[in-house]
Amino acid sequence: MEHAHRRGMECSVYADLTQFPPEFSPLLKGAQKVRQLGELLVVPGPETAVDDPQYSELCLTVLRAAINTYPEADLVTLGMPEWRQWTRVYDDAWRTLDAKYGLSSISSLKEVLDAAEHRNWPRPRGAEKALDEAKGDLASLVFYDRLLRGSGFLQTTLRPDMKFMWWGPAEELWPLLARILPRDTEVGVMPDNFQTHLLKRREIFSRFPTREVTGVLDLTLDDDNVGLLPQLTINSVHDLVADLRGSKWAGFVARERFPGDHDWPLAYLARAAWEAGATPSGIARDLLLAICGEGCTEGMLEAWQRVEAATATFEGNDYGFTFPVPRMLMKHWRAGQIPAYLGDARNHYQKALDAARSALTKSTPAGRGYVSFWVGRLEFAVGYVKTVEAVRRAATAEAAKQSQETLHEAEASLSFLRDALEAYARVVRNRTDLGALAVVNEYGYRSLKAKIAELKQAGSIH
């Protein structure tokens, strides 16, 4: 933090007041396990009282520890849980906030809930989740308001002047935030994981009260749902940055997991933050000229554009394609026709690979390592999609009781995956690449080997 402050940066620490390890359940009345991977946390249940004194004391203890441990921080971030389960006290929460801040002069509760129910959100259970967000965030807002306003709590910490960022309130509540939140509050939001989806409802940015509240948007450069394959979203990001600028938002956060893939988007954002005229293609050419010379510029730009096309294909058809969970690969073991979008995605990755290989032959010696990374990364992408296609064919053969064909396709898929892993392993740039390899080994390669062993042991193959 000291290093960042010397360079004019601000620092925030996160205090999680909505999710706790299960050992804290006795201190949280109505606690429920979170509806998320592994159920490793507990959250307020649907009917947890917003004024429960035991829960309030638990949260104040956590918040006091965060502030006193990092008094040099500029902000403490308080957030909404990803899956809202604190949903049945929303009516009381609304009445409390309305009585204090006059929300009804801006909107009615019915209008808020109707807007959430009809949110243009192409998600499974989209309307239900949007309603849960609006209801749960009303509970959280009234709870945070009770916790921080008028209690004198901050005077008991090392930073009585601490400011806050509130992260993730439902978009239907944005017009109300200027009434509810303290002055000098920042609000961070991520109304969608997928930029192609967000562009279809970009009109929401104009609903944020940017004159009264500092608004920051999370821009996704790659998402954990699409997962471990190379992703690029830069042209969508470019359009969203223009919208933010036009709507007077304060800024953005770049959200990514594979920094080795994102030299281009991050270089673009670094320039676009200050220059309205910055363009993705202009930044790409400057970057590639500096890294690997003029000869490879067009080839690598073509490769990157094809990766963005593959990303959009998954966002539009199967945005959980390589979500890193134990059944990451074997969820694709199901009979039936192979979806056409898989062929489209593989075609995009293959053309990207062809362009990157061509660029490699034209690169300067100093840039060959960089271009080689993309060759290996794209060989992995093509190989992984081929693996999934072979897994689908194996499952279809198994359903048809074609044992020899089942084994043939299963072993072919294993070979595709091994080649893909080896191609990626040759070009790792950082620890995220190594982590991805470990995940694919465990949730892909070993799972597939176990399935082949199971087929043989069952006696379907002799």
C-alpha positions in Angstrom: 0.0 0.0 0.0 2.8 2.4 0.8 4.4 1.6 -2.6 1.0 2.3 -4.3 0.4 5.5 -2.4 3.8 6.9 -3.5 2.5 6.5 -7.1 -0.8 8.3 -6.5 -2.9 5.1 -6.2 -5.7 4.3 -3.8 -6.0 1.0 -2.0 -9.0 -0.9 -0.8 -9.4 -3.8 1.5 -12.4 -6.2 1.4 -14.4 -6.9 4.5 -16.8 -9.8 3.9 -19.8 -9.2 6.1 -22.2 -11.6 4.3 -20.3 -14.9 4.1 -18.6 -16.8 6.9 -16.9 -20.1 7.5 -19.5 -22.6 8.8 -17.9 -22.5 12.3 -19.6 -19.1 12.7 -23.1 -20.5 12.2 -23.9 -20.2 16.0 -23.4 -16.5 15.7 -25.7 -16.1 12.7 -29.3 -16.8 13.4 -31.0 -18.5 10.4 -27.7 -19.2 8.8 -27.7 -21.3 5.6 -25.0 -22.9 3.6 -24.3 -20.9 0.5 -25.9 -22.2 -2.7 -22.5 -22.4 -4.4 -19.6 -24.7 -5.1 -19.0 -27.1 -2.2 -21.3 -25.2 0.2 -18.2 -24.0 2.0 -19.7 -20.9 3.5 -22.7 -19.8 5.5 -24.8 -16.7 4.8 -27.9 -15.0 6.3 -30.9 -17.2 5.6 -34.1 -15.9 3.9 -35.6 -14.7 7.3 -32.6 -13.6 9.2 -33.6 -10.4 11.0 -31.8 -7.3 9.7 -31.5 -5.9 13.2 -30.3 -9.2 14.9 -27.8 -7.9 17.5 -25.6 -11.0 17.4 -25.2 -10.8 13.7 -24.5 -7.1 14.0 -21.8 -7.7 16.6 -20.2 -10.4 14.4 -20.0 -8.0 11.5 -18.7 -5.1 13.5 -16.0 -7.3 14.9 -14.9 -8.3 11.4 -15.1 -4.8 10.1 -13.1 -3.4 13.1 -10.4 -6.0 12.5 -10.2 -5.1 8.8 -9.9 -1.3 9.5 -7.5 -1.7 12.4 -5.3 -4.1 10.6 -5.0 -1.9 7.5 -5.6 1.7 8.7 -3.5 2.9 5.8 -6.2 1.7 3.3 -8.2 4.4 1.5 -11.4 2.4 1.3 -13.0 -0.7 2.7 -15.2 -2.6 0.3 -18.5 -4.1 1.4 -20.2 -6.3 -1.0 -23.4 -8.2 -1.8 -23.0 -12.0 -1.9 -23.1 -13.6 -5.4 -26.1 -15.8 -4.5 -28.6 -13.8 -2.4 -30.4 -16.0 0.1 -31.4 -13.2 2.5 -34.6 -12.6 0.5 -37.8 -12.8 2.6 -37.4 -9.6 4.7 -37.2 -7.4 1.7 -40.6 -5.8 2.4 -39.7 -4.7 5.9 -36.3 -3.6 4.5 -38.0 -1.4 1.9 -40.3 0.2 4.5 -37.4 1.0 6.7 -35.4 2.6 3.9 -38.4 4.4 2.5 -39.3 5.9 5.8 -35.7 7.2 6.3 -34.8 8.2 2.8 -38.1 8.7 0.9 -37.4 6.1 -1.8 -41.1 6.1 -2.9 -40.5 9.6 -4.5 -38.2 7.8 -7.0 -39.7 4.4 -7.4 -42.1 2.0 -5.7 -41.2 -1.4 -4.4 -43.5 -3.0 -7.0 -41.6 -1.1 -9.8 -38.3 -2.3 -8.5 -39.4 -6.0 -8.4 -41.2 -5.8 -11.8 -38.0 -4.4 -13.4 -36.0 -7.2 -11.8 -38.4 -9.9 -12.9 -38.3 -8.6 -16.5 -34.5 -7.9 -16.6 -33.2 -8.7 -20.1 -30.8 -11.4 -18.8 -30.2 -14.5 -20.8 -29.4 -16.8 -17.9 -30.8 -20.0 -16.5 -33.3 -19.0 -13.8 -32.5 -15.4 -14.9 -35.8 -13.8 -13.6 -35.6 -15.7 -10.3 -32.0 -14.8 -9.7 -32.6 -11.1 -10.6 -35.5 -11.0 -8.1 -33.3 -12.6 -5.5 -30.7 -9.9 -6.1 -33.1 -7.1 -5.7 -34.8 -8.5 -2.6 -31.5 -9.7 -1.0 -29.8 -6.4 -1.6 -32.6 -4.5 0.1 -31.9 -6.5 3.2 -28.2 -5.9 2.9 -28.6 -2.2 2.3 -30.8 -1.7 5.4 -28.4 -3.9 7.4 -25.3 -1.9 6.3 -27.2 1.3 7.0 -28.0 0.3 10.5 -24.4 -0.9 11.0 -22.6 2.2 9.9 -24.9 5.2 10.3 -25.5 6.8 13.6 -23.8 4.0 15.7 -20.6 5.8 16.2 -18.8 2.6 15.2 -16.0 4.2 13.2 -15.0 6.3 16.2 -13.9 3.1 17.9 -11.5 2.3 15.1 -8.1 3.6 14.1 -9.7 5.3 11.1 -12.8 7.2 12.1 -12.7 8.9 8.6 -12.7 5.6 6.6 -14.6 5.6 3.4 -16.4 2.7 1.8 -17.0 1.1 -1.6 -20.2 -0.9 -1.9 -19.9 -3.6 -4.5 -22.6 -5.4 -6.5 -26.0 -3.8 -5.7 -28.7 -5.0 -8.1 -29.1 -2.7 -11.1 -32.8 -2.1 -10.3 -31.6 -0.4 -7.1 -29.1 1.9 -8.8 -31.4 5.0 -9.0 -32.0 4.8 -5.2 -28.4 4.6 -4.1 -27.8 8.4 -3.9 -30.5 8.6 -1.3 -29.3 5.6 0.8 -25.5 5.7 0.7 -23.2 8.1 2.6 -21.5 10.9 0.7 -18.1 10.1 -0.8 -19.2 6.5 -1.3 -18.0 4.5 -4.3 -20.1 1.8 -5.9 -18.6 -1.1 -8.0 -20.9 -3.2 -10.2 -20.7 -6.1 -12.6 -24.2 -6.4 -14.1 -23.0 -9.3 -16.3 -20.1 -11.6 -16.6 -20.2 -11.6 -20.4 -19.6 -8.4 -22.3 -21.6 -9.5 -25.4 -24.6 -10.0 -23.2 -24.1 -6.6 -21.5 -23.9 -4.8 -24.8 -27.4 -5.9 -25.5 -28.7 -3.9 -22.6 -26.2 -1.1 -22.5 -29.0 1.4 -21.8 -28.7 0.5 -18.1 -25.6 2.7 -17.7 -27.6 5.9 -18.0 -29.7 4.8 -14.9 -26.8 5.1 -12.5 -26.7 8.4 -10.5 -23.2 9.3 -11.6 -23.6 12.9 -10.4 -24.1 11.9 -6.8 -22.3 8.5 -6.6 -18.9 7.4 -7.9 -19.6 4.4 -10.2 -17.1 1.8 -11.3 -17.8 -1.0 -13.7 -16.1 -4.4 -13.7 -15.0 -5.2 -17.3 -14.5 -8.9 -17.9 -11.5 -9.8 -20.0 -11.9 -13.5 -19.3 -14.5 -15.3 -17.2 -14.2 -18.4 -15.0 -17.4 -19.8 -16.6 -16.0 -20.0 -20.1 -13.0 -21.1 -18.1 -9.6 -22.2 -19.1 -9.6 -21.6 -22.9 -8.1 -18.4 -24.2 -10.6 -15.6 -24.2 -10.6 -12.0 -25.6 -13.4 -9.5 -25.3 -11.6 -6.3 -26.3 -13.9 -5.0 -29.0 -16.9 -5.4 -26.6 -14.8 -3.7 -23.9 -14.0 -0.9 -26.3 -17.8 -0.2 -26.8 -18.5 -0.4 -23.1 -15.7 2.0 -22.3 -17.2 4.5 -24.7 -20.6 4.0 -23.0 -19.0 4.6 -19.5 -17.4 7.8 -20.8 -20.6 9.1 -22.3 -22.6 8.3 -19.1 -20.0 10.0 -16.8 -18.9 6.9 -14.9 -15.8 7.3 -12.9 -13.9 4.3 -14.3 -13.6 0.6 -14.5 -11.9 -2.5 -13.1 -10.2 -5.0 -15.4 -11.4 -8.5 -14.4 -9.2 -11.4 -15.7 -7.6 -14.7 -14.6 -4.9 -15.3 -17.3 -2.6 -12.3 -17.5 -0.5 -14.0 -20.1 -3.4 -13.8 -22.5 -4.2 -10.1 -22.0 -1.3 -7.9 -22.9 -3.4 -6.4 -25.7 -6.6 -5.6 -23.6 -4.6 -4.3 -20.7 -2.4 -2.1 -23.0 -5.6 -0.8 -24.6 -7.3 0.0 -21.2 -4.2 1.7 -20.0 -4.4 4.1 -22.9 -8.2 4.3 -23.2 -8.5 5.4 -19.6 -6.9 8.7 -20.7 -7.4 9.0 -24.4 -10.9 8.9 -25.9 -9.5 8.2 -29.3 -7.6 5.0 -28.4 -8.7 2.0 -30.5 -8.1 -1.7 -30.0 -6.5 -2.2 -33.5 -4.2 0.8 -33.1 -3.0 -0.4 -29.7 -2.5 -3.9 -31.0 -0.3 -2.7 -33.9 1.8 -0.5 -31.5 2.2 -3.4 -29.1 3.0 -6.1 -31.7 5.5 -3.8 -33.5 7.3 -3.4 -30.2 7.3 -7.0 -29.2 7.8 -9.0 -32.4 8.2 -6.6 -35.3 6.1 -5.4 -38.2 6.1 -8.8 -40.1 4.0 -10.5 -37.5 1.5 -7.8 -36.8 -1.2 -8.7 -39.2 -1.0 -12.4 -38.4 -1.2 -11.9 -34.6 -4.0 -9.4 -35.0 -6.0 -12.0 -37.0 -5.2 -14.6 -34.4 -6.5 -12.4 -31.6 -9.7 -11.4 -33.5 -10.4 -15.1 -34.0 -10.0 -15.8 -30.3 -12.5 -13.0 -29.6 -14.9 -14.7 -32.1 -14.5 -18.0 -30.2 -15.2 -16.3 -26.9 -18.4 -14.8 -28.3 -19.4 -18.2 -29.5 -19.1 -19.7 -26.0 -20.8 -16.7 -24.4 -23.8 -17.2 -26.7 -24.1 -21.0 -26.5 -22.2 -22.6 -23.6 -20.7 -20.1 -21.2 -19.8 -22.9 -18.7 -17.7 -24.8 -21.2 -14.5 -25.2 -19.1 -15.8 -24.0 -15.7 -13.1 -25.4 -13.4 -15.0 -27.9 -11.3 -14.6 -31.7 -10.9 -17.0 -32.6 -13.8 -15.5 -29.9 -16.1 -14.8 -32.5 -18.8 -17.1 -35.4 -18.0 -20.2 -33.3 -18.0 -19.8 -33.5 -21.8 -20.1 -37.3 -21.7 -23.7 -37.3 -23.0 -25.2 -38.9 -26.0 -26.5 -37.0 -28.9 -25.6 -34.9 -31.8 -22.5 -32.7 -31.3 -23.7 -29.0 -31.1 -22.8 -26.9 -34.2 -21.3 -24.2 -32.0 -18.4 -26.5 -31.0 -17.4 -26.8 -34.6 -17.6 -23.0 -34.9 -15.5 -22.5 -31.9 -12.9 -25.0 -33.0 -12.8 -23.4 -36.4 -12.1 -20.0 -34.9 -9.3 -21.4 -32.7 -7.8 -23.3 -35.6 -7.8 -20.2 -37.8 -6.2 -18.3 -34.9 -3.6 -21.0 -34.6 -2.9 -20.9 -38.3 -2.4 -17.1 -38.2 -0.2 -17.3 -35.1 2.0 -20.0 -36.8 2.3 -17.7 -39.8 3.3 -14.8 -37.6 5.9 -16.9 -35.9 7.8 -17.3 -39.2 7.9 -13.5 -39.6 8.7 -12.5 -36.0 11.9 -10.8 -35.0 14.2 -13.2 -32.9 13.3 -11.2 -29.7 9.6 -11.7 -30.3 9.5 -15.4 -31.1 9.0 -16.5 -27.5 5.9 -14.3 -27.2 4.4 -15.6 -30.5 5.3 -19.2 -29.5 3.3 -18.7 -26.4 0.2 -18.0 -28.5 0.9 -21.0 -30.7 1.0 -23.3 -27.8 -2.0 -21.7 -26.1 -4.1 -22.1 -29.3 -2.9 -25.7 -29.8 -4.3 -26.3 -26.4 -7.6 -24.6 -27.3 -8.0 -26.6 -30.5 -7.1 -29.8 -28.8 -9.5 -29.3 -25.9 -12.4 -28.7 -28.2 -11.5 -31.8 -30.2 -11.4 -33.7 -26.9 -14.9 -32.6 -26.0 -16.2 -33.6 -29.5 -14.6 -37.1 -29.1 -16.1 -37.4 -25.6 -19.5 -36.7 -27.1 -19.0 -39.3 -29.8 -17.9 -41.8 -27.2 -21.0 -41.2 -25.0 -23.2 -41.6 -28.1 -21.5 -44.9 -29.0 -21.9 -46.1 -25.4 -25.7 -45.3 -25.5 -25.9 -47.3 -28.7 -24.1 -50.2 -27.0 -21.2 -50.0 -29.5 -18.5 -51.0 -27.1 -15.5 -51.0 -29.5 -16.5 -47.6 -30.9 -16.9 -46.3 -27.3 -13.4 -47.2 -26.4 -12.0 -46.0 -29.7 -13.5 -42.5 -29.2 -12.6 -42.4 -25.5 -9.0 -43.2 -26.2 -8.9 -40.7 -29.1 -10.2 -38.0 -26.7 -7.5 -38.9 -24.2 -4.9 -38.6 -26.9 -6.2 -35.2 -28.0 -6.2 -34.0 -24.4 -2.6 -35.2 -23.8 -1.4 -33.4 -26.9 -3.2 -30.3 -25.8 -1.7 -30.3 -22.3 1.8 -30.9 -23.7 1.4 -28.0 -26.1 0.4 -25.7 -23.3 3.0 -27.0 -20.9 5.8 -26.1 -23.4 4.9 -22.4 -23.3 3.7 -21.5 -19.8 4.3 -17.9 -18.9 3.2 -17.7 -15.2 1.5 -19.4 -12.3 -2.0 -19.1 -13.7 -0.9 -21.2 -16.7 0.5 -23.8 -14.3 -2.7 -23.7 -12.3 -4.8 -24.3 -15.5 -2.6 -27.3 -16.4 -3.1 -28.7 -12.9 -6.9 -28.3 -13.2 -7.1 -29.9 -16.6 -4.9 -32.8 -15.4 -7.2 -33.4 -12.4 -10.6 -32.6 -13.8 -10.0 -33.7 -17.4 -7.2 -36.1 -18.1 -7.5 -38.2 -14.9 -11.3 -38.2 -15.1 -11.1 -39.5 -18.7 -8.6 -42.1 -17.8 -10.8 -43.3 -15.0 -13.8 -43.5 -17.4 -11.7 -45.7 -19.8 -10.6 -47.9 -17.0 -14.3 -48.2 -15.9 -15.3 -49.2 -19.4 -12.7 -51.9 -19.5 -13.3 -53.2 -16.0 -17.0 -53.5 -16.7 -16.2 -56.0 -19.3 -17.7 -54.0 -22.2 -14.2 -54.3 -23.9 -12.2 -57.5 -24.1 
